[in-house]
Amino acid sequence: MNEIIGKIIISIGIIADFIGCIGLIRFPDVYTRLQASTKCVTLGTCGIFFGVFVHSGFTSLGIKALLIVIFVFLTSPVSSHALARAAYRSGVKMCDKSVCDEYKSQVDRG
């Protein structure tokens, strides 16, 4: 039973990673690409490794997979934010179709 549930969770993770890859190709600028890749790849990678944990149980492989899930879940959003902030501060322009730039008002005040 754990094998079937693990394979289902791994499949969901692979689908989420695939959707993230499509977002990297389709979205117009670095900021929307970062958002697509971070959200989908975090869910996808965590899904894959959590599926490995469910499939293998509390073995050394399962514990390592669970630690990877925690590490990716904590570091991926932080690194994405750092990349977006660095891109903004270095002058990377937003897409022409972008509606608002809320970060600009915060930078102007501080």
A tleap script that builds the chain and sets N, CA, C and O, in Angstrom:
source leaprc.protein.ff14SB
mol = sequence {
  NMET ASN GLU ILE ILE GLY LYS ILE ILE ILE
  SER ILE GLY ILE ILE ALA ASP PHE ILE GLY
  CYS ILE GLY LEU ILE ARG PHE PRO ASP VAL
  TYR THR ARG LEU GLN ALA SER THR LYS CYS
  VAL THR LEU GLY THR CYS GLY ILE PHE PHE
  GLY VAL PHE VAL HIE SER GLY PHE THR SER
  LEU GLY ILE LYS ALA LEU LEU ILE VAL ILE
  PHE VAL PHE LEU THR SER PRO VAL SER SER
  HIE ALA LEU ALA ARG ALA ALA TYR ARG SER
  GLY VAL LYS MET CYS ASP LYS SER VAL CYS
  ASP GLU TYR LYS SER GLN VAL ASP ARG CGLY
}
set mol.1.N position { 0.817 -1.196 0.000 }
set mol.1.CA position { 0.000 0.000 0.000 }
set mol.1.C position { 0.864 1.264 0.000 }
set mol.1.O position { 0.553 2.234 -0.692 }
set mol.2.N position { 1.958 1.248 0.786 }
set mol.2.CA position { 2.851 2.404 0.804 }
set mol.2.C position { 3.510 2.631 -0.547 }
set mol.2.O position { 3.790 3.770 -0.920 }
set mol.3.N position { 3.760 1.553 -1.281 }
set mol.3.CA position { 4.366 1.697 -2.600 }
set mol.3.C position { 3.441 2.448 -3.548 }
set mol.3.O position { 3.885 3.319 -4.296 }
set mol.4.N position { 2.163 2.111 -3.516 }
set mol.4.CA position { 1.208 2.760 -4.409 }
set mol.4.C position { 1.054 4.237 -4.044 }
set mol.4.O position { 1.068 5.096 -4.926 }
set mol.5.N position { 0.909 4.535 -2.761 }
set mol.5.CA position { 0.773 5.928 -2.326 }
set mol.5.C position { 2.038 6.717 -2.645 }
set mol.5.O position { 1.960 7.863 -3.088 }
set mol.6.N position { 3.198 6.114 -2.423 }
set mol.6.CA position { 4.464 6.761 -2.746 }
set mol.6.C position { 4.584 7.075 -4.226 }
set mol.6.O position { 5.031 8.158 -4.602 }
set mol.7.N position { 4.185 6.130 -5.064 }
set mol.7.CA position { 4.247 6.358 -6.515 }
set mol.7.C position { 3.273 7.439 -6.959 }
set mol.7.O position { 3.574 8.199 -7.879 }
set mol.8.N position { 2.122 7.519 -6.326 }
set mol.8.CA position { 1.161 8.578 -6.654 }
set mol.8.C position { 1.725 9.944 -6.274 }
set mol.8.O position { 1.617 10.894 -7.049 }
set mol.9.N position { 2.323 10.048 -5.094 }
set mol.9.CA position { 2.907 11.321 -4.655 }
set mol.9.C position { 4.081 11.712 -5.552 }
set mol.9.O position { 4.242 12.886 -5.885 }
set mol.10.N position { 4.893 10.746 -5.941 }
set mol.10.CA position { 6.002 11.019 -6.856 }
set mol.10.C position { 5.478 11.499 -8.205 }
set mol.10.O position { 6.048 12.411 -8.803 }
set mol.11.N position { 4.404 10.896 -8.683 }
set mol.11.CA position { 3.811 11.317 -9.957 }
set mol.11.C position { 3.287 12.742 -9.879 }
set mol.11.O position { 3.458 13.517 -10.820 }
set mol.12.N position { 2.655 13.094 -8.775 }
set mol.12.CA position { 2.175 14.468 -8.597 }
set mol.12.C position { 3.357 15.432 -8.591 }
set mol.12.O position { 3.272 16.515 -9.170 }
set mol.13.N position { 4.446 15.056 -7.953 }
set mol.13.CA position { 5.645 15.893 -7.937 }
set mol.13.C position { 6.237 16.074 -9.324 }
set mol.13.O position { 6.677 17.170 -9.671 }
set mol.14.N position { 6.254 15.026 -10.111 }
set mol.14.CA position { 6.779 15.121 -11.480 }
set mol.14.C position { 5.902 16.029 -12.321 }
set mol.14.O position { 6.412 16.825 -13.110 }
set mol.15.N position { 4.592 15.922 -12.165 }
set mol.15.CA position { 3.682 16.794 -12.907 }
set mol.15.C position { 3.895 18.254 -12.501 }
set mol.15.O position { 3.907 19.133 -13.363 }
set mol.16.N position { 4.061 18.524 -11.217 }
set mol.16.CA position { 4.308 19.891 -10.755 }
set mol.16.C position { 5.626 20.428 -11.309 }
set mol.16.O position { 5.698 21.592 -11.703 }
set mol.17.N position { 6.666 19.598 -11.345 }
set mol.17.CA position { 7.932 20.023 -11.944 }
set mol.17.C position { 7.769 20.326 -13.429 }
set mol.17.O position { 8.358 21.279 -13.938 }
set mol.18.N position { 6.986 19.531 -14.112 }
set mol.18.CA position { 6.741 19.750 -15.545 }
set mol.18.C position { 6.004 21.067 -15.773 }
set mol.18.O position { 6.325 21.805 -16.704 }
set mol.19.N position { 5.030 21.360 -14.938 }
set mol.19.CA position { 4.304 22.626 -15.055 }
set mol.19.C position { 5.252 23.797 -14.795 }
set mol.19.O position { 5.154 24.831 -15.457 }
set mol.20.N position { 6.158 23.644 -13.846 }
set mol.20.CA position { 7.156 24.683 -13.593 }
set mol.20.C position { 8.062 24.906 -14.794 }
set mol.20.O position { 8.427 26.044 -15.089 }
set mol.21.N position { 8.426 23.848 -15.480 }
set mol.21.CA position { 9.258 23.982 -16.683 }
set mol.21.C position { 8.505 24.712 -17.796 }
set mol.21.O position { 9.087 25.521 -18.519 }
set mol.22.N position { 7.231 24.428 -17.926 }
set mol.22.CA position { 6.422 25.150 -18.914 }
set mol.22.C position { 6.349 26.628 -18.557 }
set mol.22.O position { 6.416 27.484 -19.440 }
set mol.23.N position { 6.212 26.936 -17.266 }
set mol.23.CA position { 6.193 28.326 -16.830 }
set mol.23.C position { 7.491 29.046 -17.142 }
set mol.23.O position { 7.477 30.228 -17.486 }
set mol.24.N position { 8.617 28.348 -17.028 }
set mol.24.CA position { 9.901 28.961 -17.365 }
set mol.24.C position { 9.981 29.333 -18.839 }
set mol.24.O position { 10.620 30.321 -19.201 }
set mol.25.N position { 9.347 28.560 -19.671 }
set mol.25.CA position { 9.382 28.827 -21.103 }
set mol.25.C position { 8.374 29.905 -21.492 }
set mol.25.O position { 8.676 30.759 -22.325 }
set mol.26.N position { 7.195 29.877 -20.906 }
set mol.26.CA position { 6.099 30.722 -21.366 }
set mol.26.C position { 6.052 32.119 -20.772 }
set mol.26.O position { 5.604 33.048 -21.444 }
set mol.27.N position { 6.496 32.300 -19.542 }
set mol.27.CA position { 6.353 33.603 -18.897 }
set mol.27.C position { 7.373 34.592 -19.438 }
set mol.27.O position { 8.472 34.199 -19.828 }
set mol.28.N position { 7.012 35.894 -19.464 }
set mol.28.CA position { 7.809 36.870 -20.219 }
set mol.28.C position { 9.045 37.427 -19.520 }
set mol.28.O position { 10.023 37.737 -20.201 }
set mol.29.N position { 9.052 37.567 -18.203 }
set mol.29.CA position { 10.195 38.221 -17.579 }
set mol.29.C position { 10.724 37.386 -16.417 }
set mol.29.O position { 10.150 36.361 -16.050 }
set mol.30.N position { 11.830 37.853 -15.852 }
set mol.30.CA position { 12.527 37.081 -14.828 }
set mol.30.C position { 11.685 36.926 -13.563 }
set mol.30.O position { 11.787 35.909 -12.878 }
set mol.31.N position { 10.869 37.904 -13.252 }
set mol.31.CA position { 10.096 37.867 -12.005 }
set mol.31.C position { 8.975 36.831 -12.055 }
set mol.31.O position { 8.774 36.083 -11.099 }
set mol.32.N position { 8.258 36.790 -13.154 }
set mol.32.CA position { 7.201 35.777 -13.267 }
set mol.32.C position { 7.790 34.389 -13.447 }
set mol.32.O position { 7.208 33.405 -12.991 }
set mol.33.N position { 8.925 34.299 -14.098 }
set mol.33.CA position { 9.592 33.001 -14.232 }
set mol.33.C position { 10.074 32.490 -12.885 }
set mol.33.O position { 9.979 31.297 -12.594 }
set mol.34.N position { 10.591 33.394 -12.067 }
set mol.34.CA position { 11.019 33.005 -10.723 }
set mol.34.C position { 9.844 32.506 -9.893 }
set mol.34.O position { 9.964 31.526 -9.158 }
set mol.35.N position { 8.716 33.184 -10.017 }
set mol.35.CA position { 7.548 32.776 -9.246 }
set mol.35.C position { 7.067 31.400 -9.692 }
set mol.35.O position { 6.761 30.545 -8.861 }
set mol.36.N position { 7.000 31.190 -10.998 }
set mol.36.CA position { 6.547 29.895 -11.508 }
set mol.36.C position { 7.495 28.777 -11.107 }
set mol.36.O position { 7.071 27.709 -10.666 }
set mol.37.N position { 8.770 29.040 -11.268 }
set mol.37.CA position { 9.725 27.975 -10.964 }
set mol.37.C position { 9.788 27.687 -9.474 }
set mol.37.O position { 9.897 26.527 -9.078 }
set mol.38.N position { 9.724 28.709 -8.646 }
set mol.38.CA position { 9.823 28.480 -7.212 }
set mol.38.C position { 8.627 27.721 -6.679 }
set mol.38.O position { 8.788 26.747 -5.944 }
set mol.39.N position { 7.444 28.148 -7.033 }
set mol.39.CA position { 6.250 27.495 -6.497 }
set mol.39.C position { 6.128 26.058 -7.005 }
set mol.39.O position { 5.903 25.135 -6.223 }
set mol.40.N position { 6.275 25.879 -8.297 }
set mol.40.CA position { 6.086 24.539 -8.857 }
set mol.40.C position { 7.231 23.601 -8.515 }
set mol.40.O position { 7.003 22.432 -8.206 }
set mol.41.N position { 8.447 24.094 -8.568 }
set mol.41.CA position { 9.573 23.217 -8.300 }
set mol.41.C position { 9.650 22.881 -6.813 }
set mol.41.O position { 10.050 21.775 -6.449 }
set mol.42.N position { 9.270 23.828 -5.949 }
set mol.42.CA position { 9.240 23.502 -4.529 }
set mol.42.C position { 8.219 22.407 -4.265 }
set mol.42.O position { 8.513 21.429 -3.578 }
set mol.43.N position { 7.027 22.571 -4.808 }
set mol.43.CA position { 6.008 21.539 -4.644 }
set mol.43.C position { 6.427 20.237 -5.313 }
set mol.43.O position { 6.242 19.158 -4.749 }
set mol.44.N position { 6.986 20.335 -6.506 }
set mol.44.CA position { 7.373 19.132 -7.234 }
set mol.44.C position { 8.505 18.373 -6.584 }
set mol.44.O position { 8.419 17.158 -6.407 }
set mol.45.N position { 9.560 19.070 -6.227 }
set mol.45.CA position { 10.705 18.413 -5.613 }
set mol.45.C position { 10.345 17.844 -4.248 }
set mol.45.O position { 10.719 16.721 -3.909 }
set mol.46.N position { 9.610 18.637 -3.470 }
set mol.46.CA position { 9.170 18.128 -2.171 }
set mol.46.C position { 8.228 16.940 -2.343 }
set mol.46.O position { 8.264 15.999 -1.550 }
set mol.47.N position { 7.401 16.978 -3.356 }
set mol.47.CA position { 6.511 15.848 -3.623 }
set mol.47.C position { 7.265 14.586 -3.993 }
set mol.47.O position { 6.935 13.495 -3.528 }
set mol.48.N position { 8.275 14.739 -4.827 }
set mol.48.CA position { 9.059 13.579 -5.239 }
set mol.48.C position { 9.774 12.958 -4.041 }
set mol.48.O position { 9.716 11.746 -3.832 }
set mol.49.N position { 10.438 13.791 -3.267 }
set mol.49.CA position { 11.184 13.251 -2.131 }
set mol.49.C position { 10.272 12.764 -1.009 }
set mol.49.O position { 10.616 11.819 -0.300 }
set mol.50.N position { 9.112 13.400 -0.840 }
set mol.50.CA position { 8.171 12.887 0.155 }
set mol.50.C position { 7.593 11.546 -0.307 }
set mol.50.O position { 7.339 10.660 0.509 }
set mol.51.N position { 7.391 11.404 -1.606 }
set mol.51.CA position { 6.967 10.114 -2.144 }
set mol.51.C position { 8.014 9.033 -1.923 }
set mol.51.O position { 7.675 7.885 -1.637 }
set mol.52.N position { 9.286 9.399 -2.055 }
set mol.52.CA position { 10.368 8.453 -1.764 }
set mol.52.C position { 10.330 8.066 -0.289 }
set mol.52.O position { 10.531 6.903 0.058 }
set mol.53.N position { 10.070 9.052 0.583 }
set mol.53.CA position { 9.970 8.761 2.010 }
set mol.53.C position { 8.804 7.813 2.294 }
set mol.53.O position { 8.957 6.854 3.050 }
set mol.54.N position { 7.662 8.072 1.705 }
set mol.54.CA position { 6.500 7.200 1.929 }
set mol.54.C position { 6.774 5.805 1.391 }
set mol.54.O position { 6.403 4.809 2.013 }
set mol.55.N position { 7.420 5.734 0.245 }
set mol.55.CA position { 7.708 4.450 -0.386 }
set mol.55.C position { 8.713 3.632 0.425 }
set mol.55.O position { 8.545 2.422 0.580 }
set mol.56.N position { 9.755 4.286 0.941 }
set mol.56.CA position { 10.810 3.524 1.619 }
set mol.56.C position { 10.637 3.469 3.129 }
set mol.56.O position { 11.246 2.621 3.782 }
set mol.57.N position { 9.832 4.340 3.696 }
set mol.57.CA position { 9.596 4.306 5.134 }
set mol.57.C position { 10.748 4.924 5.918 }
set mol.57.O position { 11.501 5.747 5.398 }
set mol.58.N position { 10.870 4.515 7.170 }
set mol.58.CA position { 11.883 5.077 8.056 }
set mol.58.C position { 13.218 4.340 7.923 }
set mol.58.O position { 13.791 3.882 8.912 }
set mol.59.N position { 13.692 4.238 6.702 }
set mol.59.CA position { 15.027 3.701 6.447 }
set mol.59.C position { 15.988 4.881 6.328 }
set mol.59.O position { 15.580 6.035 6.464 }
set mol.60.N position { 17.250 4.594 6.076 }
set mol.60.CA position { 18.200 5.693 5.909 }
set mol.60.C position { 17.850 6.533 4.674 }
set mol.60.O position { 18.007 7.754 4.686 }
set mol.61.N position { 17.380 5.881 3.625 }
set mol.61.CA position { 16.957 6.601 2.429 }
set mol.61.C position { 15.745 7.483 2.720 }
set mol.61.O position { 15.692 8.628 2.271 }
set mol.62.N position { 14.790 6.968 3.456 }
set mol.62.CA position { 13.590 7.728 3.775 }
set mol.62.C position { 13.879 8.940 4.645 }
set mol.62.O position { 13.310 10.011 4.433 }
set mol.63.N position { 14.755 8.778 5.616 }
set mol.63.CA position { 15.116 9.896 6.490 }
set mol.63.C position { 15.853 10.961 5.706 }
set mol.63.O position { 15.608 12.152 5.903 }
set mol.64.N position { 16.754 10.557 4.819 }
set mol.64.CA position { 17.464 11.528 3.981 }
set mol.64.C position { 16.491 12.272 3.065 }
set mol.64.O position { 16.618 13.481 2.874 }
set mol.65.N position { 15.530 11.559 2.505 }
set mol.65.CA position { 14.530 12.203 1.645 }
set mol.65.C position { 13.696 13.202 2.439 }
set mol.65.O position { 13.384 14.282 1.938 }
set mol.66.N position { 13.338 12.858 3.656 }
set mol.66.CA position { 12.569 13.770 4.505 }
set mol.66.C position { 13.387 15.008 4.865 }
set mol.66.O position { 12.842 16.111 4.920 }
set mol.67.N position { 14.671 14.843 5.108 }
set mol.67.CA position { 15.540 15.987 5.382 }
set mol.67.C position { 15.672 16.893 4.159 }
set mol.67.O position { 15.734 18.115 4.292 }
set mol.68.N position { 15.714 16.300 2.982 }
set mol.68.CA position { 15.772 17.085 1.742 }
set mol.68.C position { 14.490 17.884 1.570 }
set mol.68.O position { 14.535 19.039 1.147 }
set mol.69.N position { 13.343 17.283 1.893 }
set mol.69.CA position { 12.069 17.993 1.803 }
set mol.69.C position { 12.100 19.227 2.696 }
set mol.69.O position { 11.712 20.314 2.267 }
set mol.70.N position { 12.551 19.069 3.916 }
set mol.70.CA position { 12.608 20.199 4.850 }
set mol.70.C position { 13.576 21.265 4.338 }
set mol.70.O position { 13.269 22.457 4.387 }
set mol.71.N position { 14.732 20.846 3.852 }
set mol.71.CA position { 15.734 21.782 3.348 }
set mol.71.C position { 15.214 22.564 2.143 }
set mol.71.O position { 15.351 23.786 2.098 }
set mol.72.N position { 14.623 21.880 1.172 }
set mol.72.CA position { 14.105 22.552 -0.024 }
set mol.72.C position { 12.949 23.476 0.342 }
set mol.72.O position { 12.851 24.586 -0.181 }
set mol.73.N position { 12.082 23.026 1.231 }
set mol.73.CA position { 10.931 23.832 1.634 }
set mol.73.C position { 11.372 25.127 2.318 }
set mol.73.O position { 10.706 26.153 2.176 }
set mol.74.N position { 12.469 25.095 3.047 }
set mol.74.CA position { 12.942 26.291 3.736 }
set mol.74.C position { 13.823 27.193 2.865 }
set mol.74.O position { 13.768 28.415 3.000 }
set mol.75.N position { 14.620 26.619 1.988 }
set mol.75.CA position { 15.589 27.421 1.249 }
set mol.75.C position { 15.103 27.927 -0.107 }
set mol.75.O position { 15.561 28.976 -0.559 }
set mol.76.N position { 14.209 27.230 -0.754 }
set mol.76.CA position { 13.787 27.633 -2.091 }
set mol.76.C position { 13.081 28.988 -2.117 }
set mol.76.O position { 13.432 29.819 -2.955 }
set mol.77.N position { 12.114 29.255 -1.251 }
set mol.77.CA position { 11.499 30.593 -1.279 }
set mol.77.C position { 12.475 31.716 -0.905 }
set mol.77.O position { 12.398 32.813 -1.457 }
set mol.78.N position { 13.372 31.447 0.011 }
set mol.78.CA position { 14.337 32.468 0.420 }
set mol.78.C position { 15.290 32.788 -0.726 }
set mol.78.O position { 15.575 33.957 -0.989 }
set mol.79.N position { 15.779 31.765 -1.403 }
set mol.79.CA position { 16.691 32.011 -2.515 }
set mol.79.C position { 15.979 32.688 -3.677 }
set mol.79.O position { 16.571 33.528 -4.356 }
set mol.80.N position { 14.733 32.341 -3.914 }
set mol.80.CA position { 13.969 32.995 -4.975 }
set mol.80.C position { 13.773 34.478 -4.664 }
set mol.80.O position { 13.896 35.323 -5.550 }
set mol.81.N position { 13.472 34.787 -3.420 }
set mol.81.CA position { 13.316 36.183 -3.028 }
set mol.81.C position { 14.630 36.948 -3.196 }
set mol.81.O position { 14.633 38.086 -3.664 }
set mol.82.N position { 15.733 36.328 -2.819 }
set mol.82.CA position { 17.031 36.981 -2.968 }
set mol.82.C position { 17.359 37.220 -4.440 }
set mol.82.O position { 17.897 38.271 -4.787 }
set mol.83.N position { 17.047 36.270 -5.298 }
set mol.83.CA position { 17.296 36.444 -6.734 }
set mol.83.C position { 16.426 37.550 -7.321 }
set mol.83.O position { 16.902 38.361 -8.115 }
set mol.84.N position { 15.152 37.584 -6.931 }
set mol.84.CA position { 14.257 38.617 -7.447 }
set mol.84.C position { 14.692 40.001 -6.973 }
set mol.84.O position { 14.664 40.961 -7.744 }
set mol.85.N position { 15.088 40.103 -5.727 }
set mol.85.CA position { 15.526 41.390 -5.190 }
set mol.85.C position { 16.821 41.846 -5.869 }
set mol.85.O position { 16.973 43.025 -6.187 }
set mol.86.N position { 17.742 40.926 -6.087 }
set mol.86.CA position { 18.986 41.277 -6.775 }
set mol.86.C position { 18.722 41.692 -8.214 }
set mol.86.O position { 19.344 42.627 -8.718 }
set mol.87.N position { 17.802 41.000 -8.877 }
set mol.87.CA position { 17.460 41.370 -10.253 }
set mol.87.C position { 16.832 42.759 -10.290 }
set mol.87.O position { 17.134 43.556 -11.179 }
set mol.88.N position { 15.968 43.048 -9.336 }
set mol.88.CA position { 15.318 44.358 -9.298 }
set mol.88.C position { 16.330 45.462 -9.032 }
set mol.88.O position { 16.307 46.502 -9.690 }
set mol.89.N position { 17.208 45.240 -8.081 }
set mol.89.CA position { 18.193 46.266 -7.737 }
set mol.89.C position { 19.242 46.458 -8.823 }
set mol.89.O position { 19.829 47.534 -8.926 }
set mol.90.N position { 19.486 45.437 -9.630 }
set mol.90.CA position { 20.461 45.597 -10.710 }
set mol.90.C position { 19.844 46.194 -11.967 }
set mol.90.O position { 20.542 46.432 -12.953 }
set mol.91.N position { 18.529 46.438 -11.934 }
set mol.91.CA position { 17.893 47.153 -13.036 }
set mol.91.C position { 17.221 46.293 -14.078 }
set mol.91.O position { 16.936 46.781 -15.171 }
set mol.92.N position { 16.958 45.050 -13.793 }
set mol.92.CA position { 16.254 44.195 -14.746 }
set mol.92.C position { 14.811 44.684 -14.839 }
set mol.92.O position { 14.108 44.758 -13.831 }
set mol.93.N position { 14.382 45.011 -16.034 }
set mol.93.CA position { 13.056 45.586 -16.251 }
set mol.93.C position { 11.966 44.526 -16.172 }
set mol.93.O position { 12.169 43.357 -16.500 }
set mol.94.N position { 10.817 44.976 -15.729 }
set mol.94.CA position { 9.644 44.105 -15.721 }
set mol.94.C position { 9.059 44.057 -17.129 }
set mol.94.O position { 9.410 44.869 -17.985 }
set mol.95.N position { 8.185 43.120 -17.353 }
set mol.95.CA position { 7.515 42.984 -18.639 }
set mol.95.C position { 6.682 44.239 -18.923 }
set mol.95.O position { 6.209 44.887 -17.989 }
set mol.96.N position { 6.502 44.581 -20.179 }
set mol.96.CA position { 5.705 45.748 -20.540 }
set mol.96.C position { 4.246 45.600 -20.111 }
set mol.96.O position { 3.557 46.598 -19.898 }
set mol.97.N position { 3.780 44.379 -19.986 }
set mol.97.CA position { 2.388 44.128 -19.613 }
set mol.97.C position { 2.166 44.138 -18.102 }
set mol.97.O position { 1.038 43.947 -17.649 }
set mol.98.N position { 3.213 44.356 -17.321 }
set mol.98.CA position { 3.069 44.393 -15.865 }
set mol.98.C position { 2.198 45.578 -15.474 }
set mol.98.O position { 2.346 46.676 -16.010 }
set mol.99.N position { 1.297 45.345 -14.540 }
set mol.99.CA position { 0.325 46.361 -14.167 }
set mol.99.C position { 0.879 47.323 -13.124 }
set mol.99.O position { 0.726 48.536 -13.264 }
set mol.100.N position { 1.519 46.801 -12.082 }
set mol.100.CA position { 2.014 47.684 -11.027 }
set mol.100.C position { 3.360 47.176 -10.505 }
set mol.100.O position { 3.725 46.011 -10.660 }
set mol.101.N position { 4.068 48.102 -9.888 }
set mol.101.CA position { 5.359 47.794 -9.288 }
set mol.101.C position { 5.304 48.244 -7.831 }
set mol.101.O position { 5.671 49.373 -7.508 }
set mol.102.N position { 4.846 47.360 -6.962 }
set mol.102.CA position { 4.683 47.715 -5.555 }
set mol.102.C position { 6.024 47.841 -4.837 }
set mol.102.O position { 6.127 48.554 -3.838 }
set mol.103.N position { 7.024 47.171 -5.324 }
set mol.103.CA position { 8.333 47.224 -4.664 }
set mol.103.C position { 9.004 48.583 -4.851 }
set mol.103.O position { 9.788 49.016 -4.006 }
set mol.104.N position { 8.695 49.251 -5.956 }
set mol.104.CA position { 9.306 50.557 -6.235 }
set mol.104.C position { 8.950 51.576 -5.164 }
set mol.104.O position { 9.801 52.367 -4.756 }
set mol.105.N position { 7.712 51.570 -4.706 }
set mol.105.CA position { 7.314 52.523 -3.656 }
set mol.105.C position { 8.042 52.235 -2.353 }
set mol.105.O position { 8.358 53.163 -1.609 }
set mol.106.N position { 8.315 50.973 -2.063 }
set mol.106.CA position { 9.047 50.622 -0.852 }
set mol.106.C position { 10.514 51.033 -0.952 }
set mol.106.O position { 11.108 51.460 0.038 }
set mol.107.N position { 11.092 50.907 -2.125 }
set mol.107.CA position { 12.477 51.292 -2.326 }
set mol.107.C position { 12.618 52.803 -2.256 }
set mol.107.O position { 13.594 53.313 -1.706 }
set mol.108.N position { 11.639 53.528 -2.816 }
set mol.108.CA position { 11.686 54.981 -2.802 }
set mol.108.C position { 11.576 55.547 -1.387 }
set mol.108.O position { 12.199 56.561 -1.073 }
set mol.109.N position { 10.774 54.886 -0.521 }
set mol.109.CA position { 10.609 55.351 0.858 }
set mol.109.C position { 11.844 55.065 1.714 }
set mol.109.O position { 12.217 55.871 2.566 }
set mol.110.N position { 12.479 53.905 1.480 }
set mol.110.CA position { 13.561 53.477 2.350 }
set mol.110.C position { 14.862 53.771 1.797 }
set mol.110.O position { 15.880 53.469 2.418 }
savepdb mol mol.pdb
quit
